[in-house]
Amino acid sequence: MTGPAGAGGFAGPLLPPVVIAGIALIAAATLAGAFLALRGRGPREAWLGAAAGALLVIALLHLLPDAWSAAGAARIWPGIVPAAALSSFALSGLAARRGCACDSPGRRAGGGTVAALAVHRFLEGSALALAASITVTAALAVHALAEGVAAGTLLAGQSRRRVRGMLAVMCLSPAAGAIAAGSYRLPAAATPVLLALAAGILAQAAWLGLAAITRQPSGWRLAPHTAAVVLAAAAVTAMAVRAVG
C-alpha cells in the first residue's frame, strides 16, 4: 500500500475520474481472478499453490512492512505489529480447525481470508484515492488479479450466494476506502494494527493452503509443477507490490 496523502490526493465528496476508473479496473481484475480459480481448470493443487504464493507475499512483503512503517509514523510501540500479526495468525488457525469439519483447510480459511483481504483493500482504496495515480492504479489491478485467484480458490465449494456476497465485499471495499479517504481518516494508531491483523490472517490462509497440497506420509513436499506455480504467483505478486511501493 502506498504512503500517506500527497499532492495527488483529493478533498471533497467526489472522486476524480482516474480513481473511479481505478476502482472499476480493480473490481474487474478481482472477478477475473476469481473466475479463473472457480472454473477449476487445471489441478486443484496448482490453484491452491498460486493462492498460497500470492497470499504469503501480500502478508509478508506488503502488509507487515506497511504496518511497521505506519507504527513508526504514528509513534506507537513497533512491537504491536508482530504481536497483532501472530495473534491473528494463531486465532484464525484455531478458528479454521474448529469451525468446520470439511477436509479442505483452504475452504475452512475462506471466509476469514476474504474478510482480511477486504480490510486490506479498503486501505488500498484509500491509497488509490490519495495518490490518484495511473501507475498505482495499474499495479493495484495486477495485485487484485492475484487476490481474486486466492479468494476464488479459497471459496470454491461454498454456495453461490456466499461466493457472490464475499466477492461483492472485495470489489466494493476499495470504493469504500476511496470515499472514506476524502471524508474521514482512520486514527494513525489504528492503521498498523489493522494491517498486522490482516497479515496474520492471510499468512494462516497460505499455511493452510500449502498444508492441503502437501499431505503425504513423507511429510511436507511440493510436486515440482506445484512448487513452480507457488513461486510464479509469489513473483508476480511481489512485482505488483514493488510497483505499488
KEVEXSE-37640 format. One line per 8 residues: number of its first residue (from 0); their letters; for each residue x, y, z of N, C-alpha, C. Coordinates in steps of 0.1 Angstrom, whole numbers, plus 5000, padded with zeros to 4 digits. Example, Ala and Ser with C-alpha at 12.3 -4.5 7.8 and 13.67 -1.06 7.14 Angstrom:
# KEVEXSE-37640
0) AS) 5132/4943/5078/5123/4955/5078/5132/4967/5078  5128/4978/5071/5137/4989/5071/5129/5000/5079
# end
This chain:
# KEVEXSE-37640
0) MTGPAGAG) 5008/4988/5000/5000/5000/5000/5009/5012/5000  5005/5023/4993/5013/5035/4993/5012/5042/5006  5020/5052/5006/5021/5060/5019/5009/5070/5020  5011/5079/5029/5000/5089/5032/4998/5098/5021  4988/5107/5023/4984/5116/5013/4995/5125/5008  4994/5128/4995/5004/5137/4989/4997/5147/4981  5004/5153/4972/4999/5163/4964/4988/5158/4954  4989/5145/4951/4979/5140/4942/4966/5136/4948
8) GFAGPLLP) 4965/5138/4961/4952/5134/4968/4941/5143/4964  4929/5140/4970/4918/5149/4968/4911/5152/4981  4903/5162/4980/4895/5165/4992/4881/5169/4987  4871/5163/4993/4858/5165/4989/4850/5153/4987  4837/5153/4984/4829/5141/4983/4830/5134/4969  4836/5141/4959/4836/5135/4946/4850/5129/4943  4849/5117/4936/4862/5111/4933/4866/5115/4919  4879/5117/4917/4884/5121/4904/4882/5109/4894
16) PVVIAGIA) 4881/5112/4881/4879/5101/4871/4889/5090/4872  4902/5093/4874/4912/5083/4874/4910/5073/4886  4904/5078/4897/4901/5070/4908/4889/5061/4906  4879/5067/4899/4867/5059/4896/4871/5048/4886  4879/5051/4876/4884/5041/4867/4892/5030/4873  4900/5035/4883/4908/5025/4890/4900/5015/4899  4890/5020/4905/4881/5012/4913/4874/5001/4904  4870/5006/4892/4863/4997/4883/4873/4986/4878
24) LIAAATLA) 4885/4990/4875/4896/4981/4870/4899/4971/4880  4901/4975/4893/4904/4966/4904/4893/4956/4906  4880/4960/4905/4869/4951/4906/4869/4941/4895  4872/4946/4883/4872/4936/4871/4883/4926/4872  4895/4931/4877/4906/4922/4879/4903/4911/4889  4897/4916/4900/4893/4907/4911/4884/4896/4906  4874/4900/4899/4864/4890/4894/4870/4881/4883  4879/4886/4875/4886/4877/4865/4895/4867/4872
32) GAFLALRG) 4902/4871/4883/4910/4861/4890/4901/4851/4897  4890/4855/4903/4881/4846/4910/4875/4836/4900  4871/4841/4888/4865/4833/4877/4875/4822/4873  4887/4826/4871/4897/4816/4867/4899/4805/4877  4899/4809/4890/4900/4799/4901/4888/4790/4902  4876/4796/4902/4864/4789/4904/4860/4780/4892  4865/4783/4880/4863/4774/4869/4870/4761/4871  4880/4761/4879/4887/4748/4882/4894/4742/4871
40) RGPREAWL) 4898/4749/4861/4906/4743/4850/4920/4742/4855  4925/4730/4854/4939/4727/4859/4938/4720/4872  4949/4715/4877/4949/4708/4890/4945/4717/4902  4938/4712/4911/4934/4719/4923/4946/4724/4930  4956/4715/4930/4969/4719/4938/4975/4731/4932  4974/4733/4919/4980/4744/4912/4973/4757/4917  4960/4757/4918/4953/4769/4922/4956/4772/4937  4956/4762/4945/4960/4764/4959/4974/4769/4961
48) GAAAGALL) 4983/4764/4952/4997/4769/4953/4998/4783/4949  4990/4787/4938/4990/4801/4934/4985/4810/4945  4974/4805/4951/4968/4813/4962/4978/4815/4973  4985/4804/4977/4994/4805/4988/5006/4814/4985  5011/4813/4973/5022/4822/4969/5019/4836/4970  5007/4839/4964/5002/4853/4964/5000/4858/4978  4993/4850/4986/4989/4854/5000/5002/4856/5009  5012/4848/5007/5024/4849/5015/5031/4862/5012
56) VIALLHLL) 5032/4866/4999/5038/4878/4995/5030/4890/5000  5017/4890/4999/5009/4901/5003/5011/4903/5018  5011/4892/5026/5012/4893/5041/5026/4897/5045  5036/4891/5040/5050/4892/5045/5057/4904/5039  5055/4907/5026/5063/4917/5019/5055/4930/5017  5042/4929/5020/5033/4941/5017/5027/4946/5030  5019/4938/5037/5012/4943/5048/5021/4945/5060  5030/4936/5063/5038/4937/5075/5048/4949/5074
64) PDAWSAAG) 5055/4951/5063/5063/4963/5062/5055/4976/5063  5043/4976/5057/5035/4988/5058/5030/4990/5072  5027/4980/5079/5023/4981/5093/5034/4986/5102  5046/4982/5099/5058/4986/5107/5060/5001/5104  5059/5005/5091/5061/5019/5088/5051/5028/5094  5038/5023/5094/5027/5030/5100/5029/5032/5115  5034/5022/5121/5036/5022/5136/5047/5033/5139  5057/5034/5131/5067/5044/5133/5062/5058/5131
72) AARIWPGI) 5054/5059/5120/5048/5072/5117/5038/5077/5128  5031/5067/5134/5022/5070/5144/5028/5072/5158  5041/5068/5159/5049/5069/5171/5043/5060/5182  5040/5048/5178/5035/5038/5188/5045/5027/5189  5044/5019/5199/5053/5008/5201/5054/4998/5189  5065/4997/5182/5065/4988/5170/5062/4974/5173  5065/4969/5185/5062/4955/5188/5047/4951/5187  5038/4961/5186/5024/4958/5184/5022/4952/5171
80) VPAAALSS) 5030/4954/5161/5028/4948/5148/5030/4933/5148  5042/4928/5152/5043/4913/5152/5034/4907/5162  5031/4914/5173/5022/4908/5183/5008/4907/5177  5003/4917/5170/4990/4916/5164/4989/4905/5153  5000/4905/5145/5001/4895/5134/5001/4881/5139  5009/4878/5149/5010/4865/5155/4997/4861/5162  4990/4870/5168/4978/4867/5175/4967/4864/5164  4966/4871/5154/4956/4868/5143/4959/4855/5136
88) FALSGLAA) 4972/4853/5134/4977/4840/5128/4972/4828/5136  4974/4829/5149/4970/4818/5158/4955/4817/5159  4948/4828/5161/4934/4827/5163/4927/4823/5150  4931/4827/5139/4925/4823/5126/4928/4808/5123  4939/4803/5127/4942/4789/5126/4933/4781/5135  4931/4786/5147/4923/4779/5156/4908/4778/5151  4904/4790/5146/4890/4790/5141/4888/4781/5129  4899/4781/5120/4898/4772/5108/4897/4757/5112
96) RRGCACDS) 4905/4753/5123/4904/4739/5127/4891/4735/5134  4885/4745/5141/4874/4741/5149/4860/4745/5142  4861/4754/5132/4849/4760/5127/4842/4751/5116  4849/4741/5112/4843/4733/5101/4849/4719/5101  4841/4710/5097/4845/4696/5096/4849/4691/5083  4849/4701/5073/4853/4697/5059/4868/4694/5058  4872/4688/5047/4885/4683/5046/4895/4693/5041  4891/4703/5035/4900/4712/5028/4903/4724/5037
104) PGRRAGGG) 4915/4726/5042/4919/4737/5050/4917/4750/5043  4919/4750/5029/4917/4762/5021/4902/4767/5023  4893/4758/5023/4879/4762/5024/4876/4767/5038  4882/4761/5048/4879/4765/5062/4884/4779/5064  4895/4783/5057/4900/4796/5058/4893/4807/5050  4884/4802/5040/4879/4811/5030/4873/4824/5035  4863/4823/5044/4856/4835/5048/4865/4845/5055  4873/4840/5065/4882/4849/5072/4892/4855/5063
112) TVAALAVH) 4897/4847/5053/4907/4853/5044/4901/4864/5036  4889/4862/5030/4883/4872/5022/4880/4884/5030  4876/4882/5043/4874/4894/5051/4886/4902/5053  4898/4895/5056/4910/4902/5057/4914/4909/5045  4912/4903/5033/4915/4909/5021/4907/4922/5019  4894/4921/5023/4885/4933/5022/4890/4944/5030  4895/4941/5043/4901/4952/5051/4913/4958/5044  4922/4949/5039/4934/4953/5032/4930/4962/5020
120) RFLEGSAL) 4920/4958/5012/4916/4965/5000/4909/4978/5004  4903/4979/5015/4897/4992/5020/4909/5002/5021  4920/4998/5027/4931/5007/5029/4938/5010/5016  4938/5000/5007/4943/5003/4993/4935/5012/4985  4922/5011/4987/4913/5021/4981/4915/5035/4986  4918/5036/4999/4922/5050/5004/4935/5055/4997  4945/5046/4996/4957/5050/4990/4955/5053/4975  4947/5046/4968/4944/5049/4954/4938/5063/4953
128) ALAASITV) 4929/5066/4961/4922/5079/4961/4932/5090/4964  4941/5088/4974/4950/5098/4978/4961/5100/4968  4965/5090/4961/4976/5091/4951/4970/5096/4938  4958/5091/4934/4952/5095/4921/4962/5093/4910  4969/5081/4910/4979/5079/4900/4976/5067/4891  4979/5069/4878/4976/5058/4869/4986/5046/4872  4998/5049/4875/5008/5038/4878/5003/5030/4890  4999/5037/4901/4994/5030/4913/4981/5022/4909
136) TAALAVHA) 4973/5027/4901/4961/5020/4896/4964/5007/4889  4974/5008/4880/4978/4996/4872/4984/4985/4881  4992/4990/4890/4998/4980/4899/4988/4973/4908  4978/4981/4913/4968/4975/4922/4959/4966/4914  4957/4968/4901/4949/4959/4893/4956/4946/4892  4969/4946/4890/4976/4933/4889/4975/4926/4903  4977/4934/4913/4976/4929/4927/4962/4923/4929  4952/4929/4924/4938/4925/4926/4936/4911/4919
144) LAEGVAAG) 4942/4909/4907/4941/4897/4900/4945/4885/4909  4957/4887/4915/4962/4876/4924/4953/4874/4936  4948/4885/4941/4939/4884/4952/4926/4877/4948  4921/4879/4936/4909/4873/4931/4911/4858/4929  4923/4854/4924/4926/4840/4923/4926/4833/4937  4933/4840/4947/4933/4835/4960/4919/4833/4966  4911/4844/4965/4897/4843/4970/4889/4832/4963  4890/4832/4950/4882/4822/4943/4886/4808/4947
152) TLLAGQSR) 4899/4805/4949/4903/4792/4953/4898/4788/4967  4899/4798/4976/4896/4795/4990/4881/4794/4992  4873/4800/4982/4858/4800/4984/4852/4789/4975  4860/4781/4968/4855/4771/4960/4848/4760/4968  4836/4756/4964/4829/4746/4971/4818/4752/4980  4818/4765/4982/4808/4771/4990/4796/4775/4981  4785/4779/4987/4773/4782/4980/4776/4794/4971  4768/4795/4959/4770/4806/4950/4766/4819/4957
160) RRVRGMLA) 4756/4819/4965/4752/4831/4972/4764/4837/4981  4770/4828/4988/4781/4832/4997/4793/4837/4988  4796/4830/4978/4807/4834/4969/4804/4848/4963  4792/4850/4958/4789/4863/4952/4789/4874/4963  4785/4871/4975/4785/4881/4985/4799/4885/4989  4808/4875/4991/4821/4877/4995/4829/4885/4984  4827/4881/4972/4833/4888/4961/4828/4902/4959  4815/4904/4962/4810/4918/4962/4817/4926/4972
168) VMCLSPAA) 4819/4921/4984/4826/4928/4995/4840/4932/4991  4847/4922/4984/4860/4925/4980/4861/4936/4969  4851/4936/4960/4850/4946/4950/4846/4960/4955  4838/4960/4965/4832/4973/4970/4841/4979/4980  4850/4971/4987/4858/4977/4998/4868/4987/4993  4874/4986/4981/4883/4997/4976/4875/5010/4974  4863/5009/4969/4854/5021/4967/4851/5027/4981  4848/5019/4991/4845/5024/5004/4857/5031/5010
176) GAIAAGSY) 4869/5025/5007/4881/5032/5012/4884/5045/5005  4882/5045/4992/4884/5058/4985/4875/5069/4990  4862/5065/4992/4853/5076/4997/4856/5080/5011  4860/5070/5019/4864/5074/5033/4876/5083/5033  4886/5081/5024/4898/5089/5024/4895/5104/5022  4884/5107/5015/4880/5120/5012/4872/5127/5023  4867/5119/5032/4858/5124/5042/4862/5122/5056  4869/5110/5058/4873/5107/5072/4886/5098/5071
184) RLPAAATP) 4896/5102/5080/4908/5094/5080/4908/5086/5093  4913/5073/5092/4914/5065/5104/4924/5071/5113  4923/5069/5126/4933/5073/5135/4946/5066/5132  4957/5074/5133/4970/5069/5129/4973/5056/5136  4969/5054/5149/4973/5043/5157/4965/5030/5152  4954/5032/5145/4946/5021/5141/4951/5014/5128  4958/5021/5120/4962/5016/5107/4972/5004/5109  4983/5006/5117/4993/4995/5118/4986/4982/5124
192) VLLALAAG) 4977/4984/5133/4970/4972/5139/4962/4965/5129  4954/4972/5121/4945/4966/5111/4954/4959/5101  4965/4965/5096/4973/4959/5086/4980/4946/5092  4984/4946/5105/4991/4935/5111/4981/4923/5113  4969/4927/5117/4959/4916/5119/4955/4909/5105  4954/4917/5095/4951/4912/5082/4963/4903/5077  4975/4908/5080/4987/4900/5076/4987/4886/5082  4984/4886/5095/4983/4873/5102/4973/4863/5096
200) ILAQAAWL) 4961/4868/5093/4951/4860/5088/4955/4855/5074  4961/4863/5065/4964/4859/5052/4976/4849/5053  4985/4851/5062/4996/4841/5063/4991/4828/5068  4981/4828/5077/4975/4815/5081/4968/4808/5069  4961/4816/5061/4954/4810/5049/4964/4804/5040  4976/4811/5038/4986/4805/5029/4991/4792/5035  4993/4792/5048/4998/4780/5055/4989/4768/5053  4976/4771/5055/4966/4760/5054/4965/4756/5039
208) GLAAITRQ) 4966/4765/5030/4966/4761/5016/4978/4752/5012  4990/4755/5017/5001/4746/5015/5000/4733/5022  4994/4733/5034/4991/4721/5041/4982/4711/5033  4972/4717/5026/4963/4709/5019/4969/4702/5007  4980/4708/5002/4986/4701/4990/4999/4694/4993  5002/4693/5006/5014/4686/5010/5011/4675/5020  4999/4671/5021/4996/4660/5030/5000/4646/5024  5012/4642/5028/5018/4630/5023/5024/4623/5035
216) PSGWRLAP) 5025/4609/5034/5032/4602/5045/5046/4606/5047  5052/4611/5036/5066/4615/5037/5068/4629/5043  5057/4636/5045/5057/4649/5051/5056/4660/5041  5060/4672/5044/5058/4684/5035/5067/4683/5023  5061/4682/5012/5068/4682/4999/5059/4686/4988  5064/4696/4980/5056/4701/4969/5061/4694/4956  5051/4690/4948/5055/4685/4935/5062/4696/4927  5071/4692/4918/5078/4703/4910/5069/4713/4903
224) HTAAVVLA) 5058/4708/4897/5050/4718/4890/5042/4727/4899  5038/4721/4911/5031/4729/4921/5041/4739/4927  5053/4735/4930/5063/4745/4935/5065/4756/4925  5066/4753/4912/5068/4763/4902/5056/4773/4902  5044/4768/4904/5032/4777/4905/5033/4786/4917  5037/4780/4928/5038/4789/4940/5048/4800/4938  5060/4796/4933/5070/4806/4930/5066/4817/4920  5059/4812/4909/5054/4822/4899/5044/4831/4905
232) AAAVTAMA) 5035/4826/4912/5024/4835/4918/5031/4845/4928  5041/4840/4936/5047/4849/4945/5055/4860/4938  5062/4856/4927/5070/4865/4919/5061/4876/4913  5050/4872/4907/5041/4882/4900/5035/4891/4911  5031/4886/4922/5026/4894/4933/5036/4904/4939  5049/4899/4940/5060/4907/4945/5062/4919/4936  5062/4916/4923/5064/4927/4913/5053/4938/4914  5040/4933/4916/5029/4942/4918/5031/4950/4931
240) VRAVG) 5035/4944/4942/5038/4950/4955/5049/4961/4953  5059/4957/4946/5071/4966/4944/5066/4979/4936  5058/4976/4926/5053/4988/4918/5044/4997/4927  5036/4991/4935/5027/4999/4944/5036/5007/4953  5046/5001/4959/5055/5009/4967/5051/5008/4982
# end
